[in-house]
Amino acid sequence: MTSVAALPPSPNVVRFSEFFGLTKGQAELDFVDIPVSTDLLLFCDPYSFVVERDPWFIEANNHIVDFFETVLGFVRSGDRDAAMRLLAHVGEVNEIHLGFSKGPPRGSGIGSEKASDLYDKLKRSKAVTTGRLRDLADCDLFVQGIGADNVSDMTASVIRSLLLDYTVGQCKQLGIPVRRVQGGFCWDARSKQWRNGYAELPIVNGKAIILLPKASVRYKLALDHQEFYNDFVLDYLRAEHERVGDGLVNVLKNGKRKVYKKDLKEAHPHSKEFLFEFSEQNPEVLAKYKEQASKLSRPLSDLELELKQQQPKMTDYGLMARTLSAIPAGKANATKYHHHVQGVLEAVFYPQLRFFQCEQEVNEGRKRIDIVANSSQNSGFFGDLSTIHQLKCPYVMIECKNYSNDPQNPELGQLRGRLSDLRGRVGILACRTIENAPLTLKRCIDAYREDSKLILVLTDDDLIQMLTMKGEHNPDGISKFMHAKLREVVMG
């Protein structure tokens, strides 16, 4: 199995996982494993919440849309005081440790002291005053003076309440100690106001930490004014100048007509106001750019996240497999097996599955599901389940059975009972081994035929095979493996 030995951590850079003594690496964690004393150069991109179908992303996008529409309404109506009250709380969220800072996060975001400046920038923008600008993600394209760092800061600020809840849940799962502290101002969509409150957060060197789901960060914003200008606007204008044959066209010796980019830039200098006016006149170019952006916007891989660290540590998938095999079967090690399987599934299926939660309560707390994961449903195997097989799976239910013998009807029936249209109709049963494979498969086939509920059984051998493929950078192999499991049930 391909693996790379982990590099020793820098004595000056301690990660969140190291500070709290976690034995999991980035691939086994659902959140960005931030350094606790500095920042990572990553961004919280509002456009990612537009294109993703994950339930958490949808809720986050609703927060962003509600806040931004409220602010823009005040800006357009000229209610400066009301707009300023809202803009005063969208400064950099230092607790998440993302941004441009070098050394301890200091924060140079919008903040209350810059609310007036931000209001003026929005008020001066034709995109805002005409009502054409509706999405926070478009600010980098059309609002002069607002860049990627500002947009990222605003996004994290507006979804702060969701990030607080997420952090609390992750700490509870991992046994990380927390302290009741000021949680900061959170946007309340019902009252259209900021609410200040408390939260149970992890503390490092006297300062609170807020965790971000790793699926929510990007190297750069999907919508970038320079990229739009250079790769779409100028290309369109070049074709137009060549079509009409005006003074910008140069005739080469071979008779070919050419317009040079430097001449285009002189004739059509870059500015965000120009980009807005161009987009008003040529909306199809903007639509084409956004269509490409939606296809290219995707969660960063664990390797890409590691490469942003000062000292990257490569995941040893072989060690994960050996650790799984070494866990004894039986009730005494059920929790250990449960937690390790969660990390394995996170490593194998991210970013298709994310936001893993242990012991999720259902039926008003009367029952618990071992693990619940959100499904992105955008692509890959779980996307195919949703789009091709019409199996609703916003959430995937996972039960872990650390038995030395085969799971029986009660275990499969338990998982079958957890599946529904509301939660999702896809479940995974993780177990150590299967001796009577035909009987287990028949029970899964029955669940699919009778209730349109898909249960896929994954043994240690199955998980180890997929870990091997993950270590070999073979996502297609994992997809084919899962589709073969699916075919056995569907065609049985």
Salt bridges, closest charged atoms under 4 A:
GLU18 OE2 - LYS313 NZ 2.83
GLU52 OE2 - ARG218 NH2 3.95
GLU52 OE1 - ARG354 NH2 3.40
ASP54 OD2 - ARG354 NH1 3.62
ASP66 OD1 - LYS192 NZ 2.22
GLU95 OE2 - ARG160 NH2 2.70
ASP117 OD2 - LYS121 NZ 2.98
ASP120 OD1 - ARG80 NH1 2.89
ASP138 OD1 - LYS290 NZ 2.96
ASP140 OD1 - LYS272 NZ 3.98
ASP188 OD1 - ARG190 NE 3.86
ASP188 OD2 - ARG195 NE 3.64
GLU227 OE2 - LYS220 NZ 3.55
ASP235 OD1 - ARG238 NH1 3.09
GLU240 OE1 - ARG243 NH2 2.93
ASP246 OD2 - HIS241 ND1 2.42
ASP263 OD1 - LYS262 NZ 3.31
GLU277 OE2 - LYS126 NZ 2.81
GLU280 OE1 - ARG132 NE 2.99
GLU291 OE2 - LYS295 NZ 3.58
ASP302 OD1 - LYS214 NZ 2.71
GLU304 OE2 - ARG298 NH2 2.75
GLU306 OE1 - ARG15 NH2 2.80
GLU346 OE2 - LYS214 NZ 3.50
GLU359 OE1 - ARG368 NH1 3.86
GLU361 OE2 - ARG368 NH2 3.12
GLU364 OE1 - ARG366 NH1 2.98
ASP384 OD2 - HIS483 NE2 3.00
GLU399 OE1 - LYS401 NZ 3.85
GLU399 OE2 - ARG418 NE 3.99
ASP421 OD1 - ARG425 NH1 2.83
ASP446 OD2 - LYS442 NZ 3.19
GLU450 OE1 - ARG416 NH2 2.74
ASP451 OD2 - ARG416 NH2 2.75
ASP460 OD2 - ARG432 NE 2.86
ASP462 OD2 - LYS485 NZ 2.87
